[in-house]
């Protein structure tokens, strides 16, 4: 449990959660349109999960002892 909480508190996660909160708030009060919200939010989430998937793939290769240049 502590490991998951520790990982959640890394800078990337804080920025992602903060931006999500800000854009949700701006959308609710009507400052930005739903289209802009979806565009920005999709970009943020795609980047976040893309980085996580890449990190997991690198870790898997390292654990299997494969050459990273293959």
mmCIF file as Biopython writes it, N, C-alpha, C and O atoms, coordinates in Angstrom:
data_model
#
loop_
_atom_site.group_PDB
_atom_site.id
_atom_site.type_symbol
_atom_site.label_atom_id
_atom_site.label_alt_id
_atom_site.label_comp_id
_atom_site.label_asym_id
_atom_site.label_entity_id
_atom_site.label_seq_id
_atom_site.pdbx_PDB_ins_code
_atom_site.Cartn_x
_atom_site.Cartn_y
_atom_site.Cartn_z
_atom_site.occupancy
_atom_site.B_iso_or_equiv
_atom_site.auth_seq_id
_atom_site.auth_asym_id
_atom_site.pdbx_PDB_model_num
ATOM 1   N N  . UNK A ? 1  ? 0.826   -1.199  0.000   1.0 0.0 1  A 1 
ATOM 2   C CA . UNK A ? 1  ? 0.000   0.000   0.000   1.0 0.0 1  A 1 
ATOM 3   C C  . UNK A ? 1  ? 0.867   1.259   0.000   1.0 0.0 1  A 1 
ATOM 4   O O  . UNK A ? 1  ? 0.583   2.212   -0.727  1.0 0.0 1  A 1 
ATOM 5   N N  . UNK A ? 2  ? 1.927   1.262   0.819   1.0 0.0 2  A 1 
ATOM 6   C CA . UNK A ? 2  ? 2.812   2.420   0.876   1.0 0.0 2  A 1 
ATOM 7   C C  . UNK A ? 2  ? 3.510   2.651   -0.449  1.0 0.0 2  A 1 
ATOM 8   O O  . UNK A ? 2  ? 3.744   3.794   -0.843  1.0 0.0 2  A 1 
ATOM 9   N N  . UNK A ? 3  ? 3.850   1.550   -1.149  1.0 0.0 3  A 1 
ATOM 10  C CA . UNK A ? 3  ? 4.506   1.677   -2.449  1.0 0.0 3  A 1 
ATOM 11  C C  . UNK A ? 3  ? 3.602   2.380   -3.455  1.0 0.0 3  A 1 
ATOM 12  O O  . UNK A ? 3  ? 4.048   3.259   -4.193  1.0 0.0 3  A 1 
ATOM 13  N N  . UNK A ? 4  ? 2.335   1.989   -3.479  1.0 0.0 4  A 1 
ATOM 14  C CA . UNK A ? 4  ? 1.394   2.605   -4.414  1.0 0.0 4  A 1 
ATOM 15  C C  . UNK A ? 4  ? 1.190   4.080   -4.099  1.0 0.0 4  A 1 
ATOM 16  O O  . UNK A ? 4  ? 1.104   4.905   -5.009  1.0 0.0 4  A 1 
ATOM 17  N N  . UNK A ? 5  ? 1.113   4.414   -2.822  1.0 0.0 5  A 1 
ATOM 18  C CA . UNK A ? 5  ? 0.954   5.804   -2.420  1.0 0.0 5  A 1 
ATOM 19  C C  . UNK A ? 5  ? 2.196   6.608   -2.759  1.0 0.0 5  A 1 
ATOM 20  O O  . UNK A ? 5  ? 2.099   7.758   -3.186  1.0 0.0 5  A 1 
ATOM 21  N N  . UNK A ? 6  ? 3.346   6.016   -2.575  1.0 0.0 6  A 1 
ATOM 22  C CA . UNK A ? 6  ? 4.608   6.684   -2.891  1.0 0.0 6  A 1 
ATOM 23  C C  . UNK A ? 6  ? 4.703   6.981   -4.385  1.0 0.0 6  A 1 
ATOM 24  O O  . UNK A ? 6  ? 5.125   8.066   -4.783  1.0 0.0 6  A 1 
ATOM 25  N N  . UNK A ? 7  ? 4.306   6.003   -5.215  1.0 0.0 7  A 1 
ATOM 26  C CA . UNK A ? 7  ? 4.331   6.197   -6.662  1.0 0.0 7  A 1 
ATOM 27  C C  . UNK A ? 7  ? 3.320   7.262   -7.103  1.0 0.0 7  A 1 
ATOM 28  O O  . UNK A ? 7  ? 3.568   8.009   -8.050  1.0 0.0 7  A 1 
ATOM 29  N N  . UNK A ? 8  ? 2.187   7.323   -6.412  1.0 0.0 8  A 1 
ATOM 30  C CA . UNK A ? 8  ? 1.156   8.295   -6.751  1.0 0.0 8  A 1 
ATOM 31  C C  . UNK A ? 8  ? 1.627   9.720   -6.495  1.0 0.0 8  A 1 
ATOM 32  O O  . UNK A ? 8  ? 1.184   10.656  -7.161  1.0 0.0 8  A 1 
ATOM 33  N N  . UNK A ? 9  ? 2.511   9.879   -5.543  1.0 0.0 9  A 1 
ATOM 34  C CA . UNK A ? 9  ? 2.965   11.208  -5.161  1.0 0.0 9  A 1 
ATOM 35  C C  . UNK A ? 9  ? 4.181   11.694  -5.939  1.0 0.0 9  A 1 
ATOM 36  O O  . UNK A ? 9  ? 4.785   12.700  -5.566  1.0 0.0 9  A 1 
ATOM 37  N N  . UNK A ? 10 ? 4.551   11.005  -7.007  1.0 0.0 10 A 1 
ATOM 38  C CA . UNK A ? 10 ? 5.647   11.507  -7.833  1.0 0.0 10 A 1 
ATOM 39  C C  . UNK A ? 10 ? 5.158   12.732  -8.610  1.0 0.0 10 A 1 
ATOM 40  O O  . UNK A ? 10 ? 3.953   12.945  -8.748  1.0 0.0 10 A 1 
ATOM 41  N N  . UNK A ? 11 ? 6.078   13.516  -9.103  1.0 0.0 11 A 1 
ATOM 42  C CA . UNK A ? 11 ? 5.763   14.801  -9.727  1.0 0.0 11 A 1 
ATOM 43  C C  . UNK A ? 11 ? 4.806   14.647  -10.912 1.0 0.0 11 A 1 
ATOM 44  O O  . UNK A ? 11 ? 3.862   15.424  -11.052 1.0 0.0 11 A 1 
ATOM 45  N N  . UNK A ? 12 ? 5.049   13.646  -11.764 1.0 0.0 12 A 1 
ATOM 46  C CA . UNK A ? 12 ? 4.173   13.444  -12.926 1.0 0.0 12 A 1 
ATOM 47  C C  . UNK A ? 12 ? 2.736   13.217  -12.510 1.0 0.0 12 A 1 
ATOM 48  O O  . UNK A ? 12 ? 1.812   13.765  -13.111 1.0 0.0 12 A 1 
ATOM 49  N N  . UNK A ? 13 ? 2.551   12.409  -11.482 1.0 0.0 13 A 1 
ATOM 50  C CA . UNK A ? 13 ? 1.198   12.107  -11.027 1.0 0.0 13 A 1 
ATOM 51  C C  . UNK A ? 13 ? 0.528   13.336  -10.431 1.0 0.0 13 A 1 
ATOM 52  O O  . UNK A ? 13 ? -0.654  13.582  -10.667 1.0 0.0 13 A 1 
ATOM 53  N N  . UNK A ? 14 ? 1.282   14.100  -9.663  1.0 0.0 14 A 1 
ATOM 54  C CA . UNK A ? 14 ? 0.722   15.312  -9.064  1.0 0.0 14 A 1 
ATOM 55  C C  . UNK A ? 14 ? 0.310   16.303  -10.147 1.0 0.0 14 A 1 
ATOM 56  O O  . UNK A ? 14 ? -0.766  16.897  -10.072 1.0 0.0 14 A 1 
ATOM 57  N N  . UNK A ? 15 ? 1.162   16.482  -11.150 1.0 0.0 15 A 1 
ATOM 58  C CA . UNK A ? 15 ? 0.845   17.398  -12.253 1.0 0.0 15 A 1 
ATOM 59  C C  . UNK A ? 15 ? -0.381  16.911  -13.017 1.0 0.0 15 A 1 
ATOM 60  O O  . UNK A ? 15 ? -1.268  17.702  -13.340 1.0 0.0 15 A 1 
ATOM 61  N N  . UNK A ? 16 ? -0.435  15.618  -13.305 1.0 0.0 16 A 1 
ATOM 62  C CA . UNK A ? 16 ? -1.570  15.061  -14.040 1.0 0.0 16 A 1 
ATOM 63  C C  . UNK A ? 16 ? -2.869  15.236  -13.260 1.0 0.0 16 A 1 
ATOM 64  O O  . UNK A ? 16 ? -3.878  15.671  -13.815 1.0 0.0 16 A 1 
ATOM 65  N N  . UNK A ? 17 ? -2.842  14.900  -11.981 1.0 0.0 17 A 1 
ATOM 66  C CA . UNK A ? 17 ? -4.047  15.052  -11.159 1.0 0.0 17 A 1 
ATOM 67  C C  . UNK A ? 17 ? -4.435  16.519  -10.990 1.0 0.0 17 A 1 
ATOM 68  O O  . UNK A ? 17 ? -5.619  16.857  -11.007 1.0 0.0 17 A 1 
ATOM 69  N N  . UNK A ? 18 ? -3.441  17.386  -10.828 1.0 0.0 18 A 1 
ATOM 70  C CA . UNK A ? 18 ? -3.715  18.821  -10.703 1.0 0.0 18 A 1 
ATOM 71  C C  . UNK A ? 18 ? -4.345  19.388  -11.962 1.0 0.0 18 A 1 
ATOM 72  O O  . UNK A ? 18 ? -5.342  20.106  -11.889 1.0 0.0 18 A 1 
ATOM 73  N N  . UNK A ? 19 ? -3.770  19.070  -13.117 1.0 0.0 19 A 1 
ATOM 74  C CA . UNK A ? 19 ? -4.329  19.552  -14.380 1.0 0.0 19 A 1 
ATOM 75  C C  . UNK A ? 19 ? -5.731  19.006  -14.619 1.0 0.0 19 A 1 
ATOM 76  O O  . UNK A ? 19 ? -6.599  19.712  -15.130 1.0 0.0 19 A 1 
ATOM 77  N N  . UNK A ? 20 ? -5.947  17.763  -14.252 1.0 0.0 20 A 1 
ATOM 78  C CA . UNK A ? 20 ? -7.283  17.184  -14.379 1.0 0.0 20 A 1 
ATOM 79  C C  . UNK A ? 20 ? -8.280  17.966  -13.540 1.0 0.0 20 A 1 
ATOM 80  O O  . UNK A ? 20 ? -9.368  18.301  -14.008 1.0 0.0 20 A 1 
ATOM 81  N N  . UNK A ? 21 ? -7.909  18.254  -12.307 1.0 0.0 21 A 1 
ATOM 82  C CA . UNK A ? 21 ? -8.784  19.030  -11.424 1.0 0.0 21 A 1 
ATOM 83  C C  . UNK A ? 21 ? -9.073  20.417  -11.962 1.0 0.0 21 A 1 
ATOM 84  O O  . UNK A ? 21 ? -10.220 20.862  -11.956 1.0 0.0 21 A 1 
ATOM 85  N N  . UNK A ? 22 ? -8.042  21.103  -12.428 1.0 0.0 22 A 1 
ATOM 86  C CA . UNK A ? 22 ? -8.207  22.458  -12.961 1.0 0.0 22 A 1 
ATOM 87  C C  . UNK A ? 22 ? -9.116  22.458  -14.179 1.0 0.0 22 A 1 
ATOM 88  O O  . UNK A ? 22 ? -10.024 23.282  -14.278 1.0 0.0 22 A 1 
ATOM 89  N N  . UNK A ? 23 ? -8.876  21.539  -15.105 1.0 0.0 23 A 1 
ATOM 90  C CA . UNK A ? 23 ? -9.701  21.526  -16.313 1.0 0.0 23 A 1 
ATOM 91  C C  . UNK A ? 23 ? -11.138 21.096  -16.017 1.0 0.0 23 A 1 
ATOM 92  O O  . UNK A ? 23 ? -12.067 21.573  -16.669 1.0 0.0 23 A 1 
ATOM 93  N N  . UNK A ? 24 ? -11.333 20.216  -15.058 1.0 0.0 24 A 1 
ATOM 94  C CA . UNK A ? 24 ? -12.701 19.867  -14.653 1.0 0.0 24 A 1 
ATOM 95  C C  . UNK A ? 24 ? -13.397 21.099  -14.076 1.0 0.0 24 A 1 
ATOM 96  O O  . UNK A ? 24 ? -14.542 21.388  -14.423 1.0 0.0 24 A 1 
ATOM 97  N N  . UNK A ? 25 ? -12.717 21.809  -13.211 1.0 0.0 25 A 1 
ATOM 98  C CA . UNK A ? 25 ? -13.287 23.014  -12.598 1.0 0.0 25 A 1 
ATOM 99  C C  . UNK A ? 25 ? -13.616 24.068  -13.655 1.0 0.0 25 A 1 
ATOM 100 O O  . UNK A ? 25 ? -14.704 24.644  -13.640 1.0 0.0 25 A 1 
ATOM 101 N N  . UNK A ? 26 ? -12.680 24.322  -14.571 1.0 0.0 26 A 1 
ATOM 102 C CA . UNK A ? 26 ? -12.920 25.323  -15.617 1.0 0.0 26 A 1 
ATOM 103 C C  . UNK A ? 26 ? -14.079 24.924  -16.521 1.0 0.0 26 A 1 
ATOM 104 O O  . UNK A ? 26 ? -14.838 25.776  -16.981 1.0 0.0 26 A 1 
ATOM 105 N N  . UNK A ? 27 ? -14.209 23.636  -16.769 1.0 0.0 27 A 1 
ATOM 106 C CA . UNK A ? 27 ? -15.316 23.160  -17.599 1.0 0.0 27 A 1 
ATOM 107 C C  . UNK A ? 27 ? -16.656 23.328  -16.877 1.0 0.0 27 A 1 
ATOM 108 O O  . UNK A ? 27 ? -17.645 23.737  -17.484 1.0 0.0 27 A 1 
ATOM 109 N N  . UNK A ? 28 ? -16.682 23.015  -15.591 1.0 0.0 28 A 1 
ATOM 110 C CA . UNK A ? 28 ? -17.925 23.116  -14.819 1.0 0.0 28 A 1 
ATOM 111 C C  . UNK A ? 28 ? -18.402 24.562  -14.716 1.0 0.0 28 A 1 
ATOM 112 O O  . UNK A ? 28 ? -19.599 24.824  -14.830 1.0 0.0 28 A 1 
ATOM 113 N N  . UNK A ? 29 ? -17.476 25.510  -14.499 1.0 0.0 29 A 1 
ATOM 114 C CA . UNK A ? 29 ? -17.896 26.906  -14.365 1.0 0.0 29 A 1 
ATOM 115 C C  . UNK A ? 29 ? -18.091 27.588  -15.714 1.0 0.0 29 A 1 
ATOM 116 O O  . UNK A ? 29 ? -18.494 28.750  -15.768 1.0 0.0 29 A 1 
ATOM 117 N N  . UNK A ? 30 ? -17.808 26.873  -16.805 1.0 0.0 30 A 1 
ATOM 118 C CA . UNK A ? 30 ? -18.105 27.391  -18.135 1.0 0.0 30 A 1 
ATOM 119 C C  . UNK A ? 30 ? -17.031 28.244  -18.765 1.0 0.0 30 A 1 
ATOM 120 O O  . UNK A ? 30 ? -17.301 28.926  -19.754 1.0 0.0 30 A 1 
ATOM 121 N N  . UNK A ? 31 ? -15.828 28.232  -18.234 1.0 0.0 31 A 1 
ATOM 122 C CA . UNK A ? 31 ? -14.746 29.036  -18.798 1.0 0.0 31 A 1 
ATOM 123 C C  . UNK A ? 31 ? -14.240 28.433  -20.102 1.0 0.0 31 A 1 
ATOM 124 O O  . UNK A ? 31 ? -13.881 29.164  -21.025 1.0 0.0 31 A 1 
ATOM 125 N N  . UNK A ? 32 ? -14.208 27.111  -20.183 1.0 0.0 32 A 1 
ATOM 126 C CA . UNK A ? 32 ? -13.766 26.448  -21.408 1.0 0.0 32 A 1 
ATOM 127 C C  . UNK A ? 32 ? -14.890 25.559  -21.926 1.0 0.0 32 A 1 
ATOM 128 O O  . UNK A ? 32 ? -15.761 25.121  -21.174 1.0 0.0 32 A 1 
ATOM 129 N N  . UNK A ? 33 ? -14.846 25.309  -23.225 1.0 0.0 33 A 1 
ATOM 130 C CA . UNK A ? 33 ? -15.885 24.484  -23.844 1.0 0.0 33 A 1 
ATOM 131 C C  . UNK A ? 33 ? -15.590 23.003  -23.614 1.0 0.0 33 A 1 
ATOM 132 O O  . UNK A ? 33 ? -14.475 22.627  -23.252 1.0 0.0 33 A 1 
ATOM 133 N N  . UNK A ? 34 ? -16.574 22.200  -23.825 1.0 0.0 34 A 1 
ATOM 134 C CA . UNK A ? 34 ? -16.423 20.752  -23.664 1.0 0.0 34 A 1 
ATOM 135 C C  . UNK A ? 34 ? -15.429 20.201  -24.684 1.0 0.0 34 A 1 
ATOM 136 O O  . UNK A ? 34 ? -14.679 19.275  -24.376 1.0 0.0 34 A 1 
ATOM 137 N N  . UNK A ? 35 ? -15.416 20.761  -25.892 1.0 0.0 35 A 1 
ATOM 138 C CA . UNK A ? 35 ? -14.480 20.305  -26.922 1.0 0.0 35 A 1 
ATOM 139 C C  . UNK A ? 35 ? -13.037 20.565  -26.516 1.0 0.0 35 A 1 
ATOM 140 O O  . UNK A ? 35 ? -12.181 19.692  -26.659 1.0 0.0 35 A 1 
ATOM 141 N N  . UNK A ? 36 ? -12.767 21.759  -26.011 1.0 0.0 36 A 1 
ATOM 142 C CA . UNK A ? 36 ? -11.416 22.085  -25.561 1.0 0.0 36 A 1 
ATOM 143 C C  . UNK A ? 36 ? -11.028 21.203  -24.381 1.0 0.0 36 A 1 
ATOM 144 O O  . UNK A ? 36 ? -9.903  20.710  -24.310 1.0 0.0 36 A 1 
ATOM 145 N N  . UNK A ? 37 ? -11.959 21.008  -23.459 1.0 0.0 37 A 1 
ATOM 146 C CA . UNK A ? 37 ? -11.691 20.152  -22.298 1.0 0.0 37 A 1 
ATOM 147 C C  . UNK A ? 37 ? -11.299 18.756  -22.750 1.0 0.0 37 A 1 
ATOM 148 O O  . UNK A ? 37 ? -10.303 18.209  -22.277 1.0 0.0 37 A 1 
ATOM 149 N N  . UNK A ? 38 ? -12.067 18.177  -23.658 1.0 0.0 38 A 1 
ATOM 150 C CA . UNK A ? 38 ? -11.788 16.817  -24.117 1.0 0.0 38 A 1 
ATOM 151 C C  . UNK A ? 38 ? -10.443 16.733  -24.834 1.0 0.0 38 A 1 
ATOM 152 O O  . UNK A ? 38 ? -9.711  15.757  -24.668 1.0 0.0 38 A 1 
ATOM 153 N N  . UNK A ? 39 ? -10.117 17.742  -25.624 1.0 0.0 39 A 1 
ATOM 154 C CA . UNK A ? 39 ? -8.841  17.745  -26.343 1.0 0.0 39 A 1 
ATOM 155 C C  . UNK A ? 39 ? -7.666  17.783  -25.365 1.0 0.0 39 A 1 
ATOM 156 O O  . UNK A ? 39 ? -6.743  16.974  -25.458 1.0 0.0 39 A 1 
ATOM 157 N N  . UNK A ? 40 ? -7.711  18.715  -24.442 1.0 0.0 40 A 1 
ATOM 158 C CA . UNK A ? 40 ? -6.612  18.876  -23.488 1.0 0.0 40 A 1 
ATOM 159 C C  . UNK A ? 40 ? -6.536  17.672  -22.560 1.0 0.0 40 A 1 
ATOM 160 O O  . UNK A ? 40 ? -5.451  17.137  -22.327 1.0 0.0 40 A 1 
ATOM 161 N N  . UNK A ? 41 ? -7.648  17.252  -22.041 1.0 0.0 41 A 1 
ATOM 162 C CA . UNK A ? 41 ? -7.668  16.135  -21.098 1.0 0.0 41 A 1 
ATOM 163 C C  . UNK A ? 41 ? -7.184  14.847  -21.764 1.0 0.0 41 A 1 
ATOM 164 O O  . UNK A ? 41 ? -6.418  14.092  -21.165 1.0 0.0 41 A 1 
ATOM 165 N N  . UNK A ? 42 ? -7.617  14.593  -22.978 1.0 0.0 42 A 1 
ATOM 166 C CA . UNK A ? 42 ? -7.187  13.403  -23.711 1.0 0.0 42 A 1 
ATOM 167 C C  . UNK A ? 42 ? -5.677  13.430  -23.934 1.0 0.0 42 A 1 
ATOM 168 O O  . UNK A ? 42 ? -5.009  12.405  -23.797 1.0 0.0 42 A 1 
ATOM 169 N N  . UNK A ? 43 ? -5.145  14.588  -24.273 1.0 0.0 43 A 1 
ATOM 170 C CA . UNK A ? 43 ? -3.706  14.724  -24.473 1.0 0.0 43 A 1 
ATOM 171 C C  . UNK A ? 43 ? -2.943  14.435  -23.184 1.0 0.0 43 A 1 
ATOM 172 O O  . UNK A ? 43 ? -1.949  13.710  -23.198 1.0 0.0 43 A 1 
ATOM 173 N N  . UNK A ? 44 ? -3.400  14.993  -22.085 1.0 0.0 44 A 1 
ATOM 174 C CA . UNK A ? 44 ? -2.733  14.791  -20.798 1.0 0.0 44 A 1 
ATOM 175 C C  . UNK A ? 44 ? -2.760  13.316  -20.408 1.0 0.0 44 A 1 
ATOM 176 O O  . UNK A ? 44 ? -1.730  12.752  -20.040 1.0 0.0 44 A 1 
ATOM 177 N N  . UNK A ? 45 ? -3.914  12.702  -20.486 1.0 0.0 45 A 1 
ATOM 178 C CA . UNK A ? 45 ? -4.048  11.308  -20.091 1.0 0.0 45 A 1 
ATOM 179 C C  . UNK A ? 45 ? -3.259  10.388  -21.028 1.0 0.0 45 A 1 
ATOM 180 O O  . UNK A ? 45 ? -2.619  9.444   -20.566 1.0 0.0 45 A 1 
ATOM 181 N N  . UNK A ? 46 ? -3.300  10.650  -22.327 1.0 0.0 46 A 1 
ATOM 182 C CA . UNK A ? 46 ? -2.540  9.827   -23.276 1.0 0.0 46 A 1 
ATOM 183 C C  . UNK A ? 46 ? -1.046  9.920   -22.991 1.0 0.0 46 A 1 
ATOM 184 O O  . UNK A ? 46 ? -0.343  8.910   -23.035 1.0 0.0 46 A 1 
ATOM 185 N N  . UNK A ? 47 ? -0.562  11.109  -22.701 1.0 0.0 47 A 1 
ATOM 186 C CA . UNK A ? 47 ? 0.850   11.267  -22.383 1.0 0.0 47 A 1 
ATOM 187 C C  . UNK A ? 47 ? 1.200   10.521  -21.108 1.0 0.0 47 A 1 
ATOM 188 O O  . UNK A ? 47 ? 2.197   9.801   -21.065 1.0 0.0 47 A 1 
ATOM 189 N N  . UNK A ? 48 ? 0.402   10.682  -20.081 1.0 0.0 48 A 1 
ATOM 190 C CA . UNK A ? 48 ? 0.672   10.043  -18.794 1.0 0.0 48 A 1 
ATOM 191 C C  . UNK A ? 48 ? 0.727   8.527   -18.927 1.0 0.0 48 A 1 
ATOM 192 O O  . UNK A ? 48 ? 1.680   7.895   -18.471 1.0 0.0 48 A 1 
ATOM 193 N N  . UNK A ? 49 ? -0.291  7.941   -19.550 1.0 0.0 49 A 1 
ATOM 194 C CA . UNK A ? 49 ? -0.322  6.496   -19.684 1.0 0.0 49 A 1 
ATOM 195 C C  . UNK A ? 49 ? 0.706   6.000   -20.700 1.0 0.0 49 A 1 
ATOM 196 O O  . UNK A ? 49 ? 1.202   4.881   -20.572 1.0 0.0 49 A 1 
ATOM 197 N N  . UNK A ? 50 ? 1.032   6.805   -21.696 1.0 0.0 50 A 1 
ATOM 198 C CA . UNK A ? 50 ? 2.081   6.435   -22.648 1.0 0.0 50 A 1 
ATOM 199 C C  . UNK A ? 50 ? 3.430   6.330   -21.965 1.0 0.0 50 A 1 
ATOM 200 O O  . UNK A ? 50 ? 4.191   5.398   -22.225 1.0 0.0 50 A 1 
ATOM 201 N N  . UNK A ? 51 ? 3.726   7.270   -21.103 1.0 0.0 51 A 1 
ATOM 202 C CA . UNK A ? 51 ? 4.981   7.238   -20.351 1.0 0.0 51 A 1 
ATOM 203 C C  . UNK A ? 51 ? 5.009   6.027   -19.423 1.0 0.0 51 A 1 
ATOM 204 O O  . UNK A ? 51 ? 6.033   5.352   -19.317 1.0 0.0 51 A 1 
ATOM 205 N N  . UNK A ? 52 ? 3.896   5.747   -18.753 1.0 0.0 52 A 1 
ATOM 206 C CA . UNK A ? 52 ? 3.839   4.600   -17.853 1.0 0.0 52 A 1 
ATOM 207 C C  . UNK A ? 52 ? 4.029   3.293   -18.620 1.0 0.0 52 A 1 
ATOM 208 O O  . UNK A ? 52 ? 4.723   2.395   -18.142 1.0 0.0 52 A 1 
ATOM 209 N N  . UNK A ? 53 ? 3.423   3.173   -19.798 1.0 0.0 53 A 1 
ATOM 210 C CA . UNK A ? 53 ? 3.553   1.948   -20.595 1.0 0.0 53 A 1 
ATOM 211 C C  . UNK A ? 53 ? 4.985   1.770   -21.081 1.0 0.0 53 A 1 
ATOM 212 O O  . UNK A ? 53 ? 5.503   0.654   -21.086 1.0 0.0 53 A 1 
ATOM 213 N N  . UNK A ? 54 ? 5.623   2.849   -21.484 1.0 0.0 54 A 1 
ATOM 214 C CA . UNK A ? 54 ? 7.009   2.784   -21.936 1.0 0.0 54 A 1 
ATOM 215 C C  . UNK A ? 54 ? 7.925   2.369   -20.791 1.0 0.0 54 A 1 
ATOM 216 O O  . UNK A ? 54 ? 8.813   1.534   -20.964 1.0 0.0 54 A 1 
ATOM 217 N N  . UNK A ? 55 ? 7.702   2.957   -19.622 1.0 0.0 55 A 1 
ATOM 218 C CA . UNK A ? 55 ? 8.510   2.612   -18.456 1.0 0.0 55 A 1 
ATOM 219 C C  . UNK A ? 55 ? 8.334   1.134   -18.103 1.0 0.0 55 A 1 
ATOM 220 O O  . UNK A ? 55 ? 9.309   0.467   -17.757 1.0 0.0 55 A 1 
ATOM 221 N N  . UNK A ? 56 ? 7.125   0.620   -18.183 1.0 0.0 56 A 1 
ATOM 222 C CA . UNK A ? 56 ? 6.866   -0.784  -17.870 1.0 0.0 56 A 1 
ATOM 223 C C  . UNK A ? 56 ? 7.551   -1.701  -18.885 1.0 0.0 56 A 1 
ATOM 224 O O  . UNK A ? 56 ? 8.079   -2.748  -18.513 1.0 0.0 56 A 1 
ATOM 225 N N  . UNK A ? 57 ? 7.546   -1.318  -20.152 1.0 0.0 57 A 1 
ATOM 226 C CA . UNK A ? 57 ? 8.186   -2.132  -21.188 1.0 0.0 57 A 1 
ATOM 227 C C  . UNK A ? 57 ? 9.692   -2.177  -20.984 1.0 0.0 57 A 1 
ATOM 228 O O  . UNK A ? 57 ? 10.307  -3.232  -21.139 1.0 0.0 57 A 1 
ATOM 229 N N  . UNK A ? 58 ? 10.289  -1.053  -20.640 1.0 0.0 58 A 1 
ATOM 230 C CA . UNK A ? 58 ? 11.729  -1.006  -20.393 1.0 0.0 58 A 1 
ATOM 231 C C  . UNK A ? 58 ? 12.080  -1.867  -19.185 1.0 0.0 58 A 1 
ATOM 232 O O  . UNK A ? 58 ? 13.067  -2.602  -19.212 1.0 0.0 58 A 1 
ATOM 233 N N  . UNK A ? 59 ? 11.289  -1.783  -18.143 1.0 0.0 59 A 1 
ATOM 234 C CA . UNK A ? 59 ? 11.524  -2.570  -16.935 1.0 0.0 59 A 1 
ATOM 235 C C  . UNK A ? 59 ? 11.418  -4.069  -17.241 1.0 0.0 59 A 1 
ATOM 236 O O  . UNK A ? 59 ? 12.229  -4.859  -16.759 1.0 0.0 59 A 1 
ATOM 237 N N  . UNK A ? 60 ? 10.434  -4.453  -18.031 1.0 0.0 60 A 1 
ATOM 238 C CA . UNK A ? 60 ? 10.273  -5.863  -18.407 1.0 0.0 60 A 1 
ATOM 239 C C  . UNK A ? 60 ? 11.492  -6.366  -19.175 1.0 0.0 60 A 1 
ATOM 240 O O  . UNK A ? 60 ? 11.980  -7.465  -18.910 1.0 0.0 60 A 1 
ATOM 241 N N  . UNK A ? 61 ? 11.985  -5.577  -20.118 1.0 0.0 61 A 1 
ATOM 242 C CA . UNK A ? 61 ? 13.155  -5.980  -20.897 1.0 0.0 61 A 1 
ATOM 243 C C  . UNK A ? 61 ? 14.381  -6.093  -20.008 1.0 0.0 61 A 1 
ATOM 244 O O  . UNK A ? 61 ? 15.176  -7.021  -20.157 1.0 0.0 61 A 1 
ATOM 245 N N  . UNK A ? 62 ? 14.538  -5.158  -19.088 1.0 0.0 62 A 1 
ATOM 246 C CA . UNK A ? 62 ? 15.685  -5.201  -18.185 1.0 0.0 62 A 1 
ATOM 247 C C  . UNK A ? 62 ? 15.630  -6.434  -17.291 1.0 0.0 62 A 1 
ATOM 248 O O  . UNK A ? 62 ? 16.659  -7.056  -17.030 1.0 0.0 62 A 1 
ATOM 249 N N  . UNK A ? 63 ? 14.447  -6.788  -16.824 1.0 0.0 63 A 1 
ATOM 250 C CA . UNK A ? 63 ? 14.310  -7.957  -15.962 1.0 0.0 63 A 1 
ATOM 251 C C  . UNK A ? 63 ? 14.590  -9.247  -16.709 1.0 0.0 63 A 1 
ATOM 252 O O  . UNK A ? 63 ? 15.078  -10.214 -16.125 1.0 0.0 63 A 1 
ATOM 253 N N  . UNK A ? 64 ? 14.285  -9.266  -17.994 1.0 0.0 64 A 1 
ATOM 254 C CA . UNK A ? 64 ? 14.526  -10.461 -18.791 1.0 0.0 64 A 1 
ATOM 255 C C  . UNK A ? 64 ? 15.957  -10.511 -19.304 1.0 0.0 64 A 1 
ATOM 256 O O  . UNK A ? 64 ? 16.374  -11.514 -19.883 1.0 0.0 64 A 1 
ATOM 257 N N  . UNK A ? 65 ? 16.720  -9.425  -19.095 1.0 0.0 65 A 1 
ATOM 258 C CA . UNK A ? 65 ? 18.115  -9.392  -19.497 1.0 0.0 65 A 1 
ATOM 259 C C  . UNK A ? 65 ? 18.312  -9.171  -20.983 1.0 0.0 65 A 1 
ATOM 260 O O  . UNK A ? 65 ? 19.350  -9.542  -21.530 1.0 0.0 65 A 1 
ATOM 261 N N  . UNK A ? 66 ? 17.340  -8.577  -21.639 1.0 0.0 66 A 1 
ATOM 262 C CA . UNK A ? 66 ? 17.457  -8.317  -23.063 1.0 0.0 66 A 1 
ATOM 263 C C  . UNK A ? 66 ? 18.236  -7.045  -23.318 1.0 0.0 66 A 1 
ATOM 264 O O  . UNK A ? 66 ? 18.238  -6.131  -22.493 1.0 0.0 66 A 1 
ATOM 265 N N  . UNK A ? 67 ? 18.895  -6.987  -24.455 1.0 0.0 67 A 1 
ATOM 266 C CA . UNK A ? 67 ? 19.627  -5.790  -24.838 1.0 0.0 67 A 1 
ATOM 267 C C  . UNK A ? 67 ? 18.641  -4.713  -25.231 1.0 0.0 67 A 1 
ATOM 268 O O  . UNK A ? 67 ? 17.744  -4.958  -26.038 1.0 0.0 67 A 1 
ATOM 269 N N  . UNK A ? 68 ? 18.792  -3.528  -24.674 1.0 0.0 68 A 1 
ATOM 270 C CA . UNK A ? 68 ? 17.848  -2.428  -24.932 1.0 0.0 68 A 1 
ATOM 271 C C  . UNK A ? 68 ? 17.981  -1.875  -26.345 1.0 0.0 68 A 1 
ATOM 272 O O  . UNK A ? 68 ? 17.089  -1.155  -26.793 1.0 0.0 68 A 1 
ATOM 273 N N  . UNK A ? 69 ? 19.055  -2.181  -27.063 1.0 0.0 69 A 1 
ATOM 274 C CA . UNK A ? 69 ? 19.249  -1.656  -28.408 1.0 0.0 69 A 1 
ATOM 275 C C  . UNK A ? 69 ? 18.651  -2.553  -29.483 1.0 0.0 69 A 1 
ATOM 276 O O  . UNK A ? 69 ? 18.776  -2.253  -30.670 1.0 0.0 69 A 1 
ATOM 277 N N  . UNK A ? 70 ? 18.020  -3.618  -29.101 1.0 0.0 70 A 1 
ATOM 278 C CA . UNK A ? 70 ? 17.418  -4.524  -30.088 1.0 0.0 70 A 1 
ATOM 279 C C  . UNK A ? 70 ? 16.165  -3.938  -30.677 1.0 0.0 70 A 1 
ATOM 280 O O  . UNK A ? 70 ? 15.529  -4.565  -31.524 1.0 0.0 70 A 1 
#
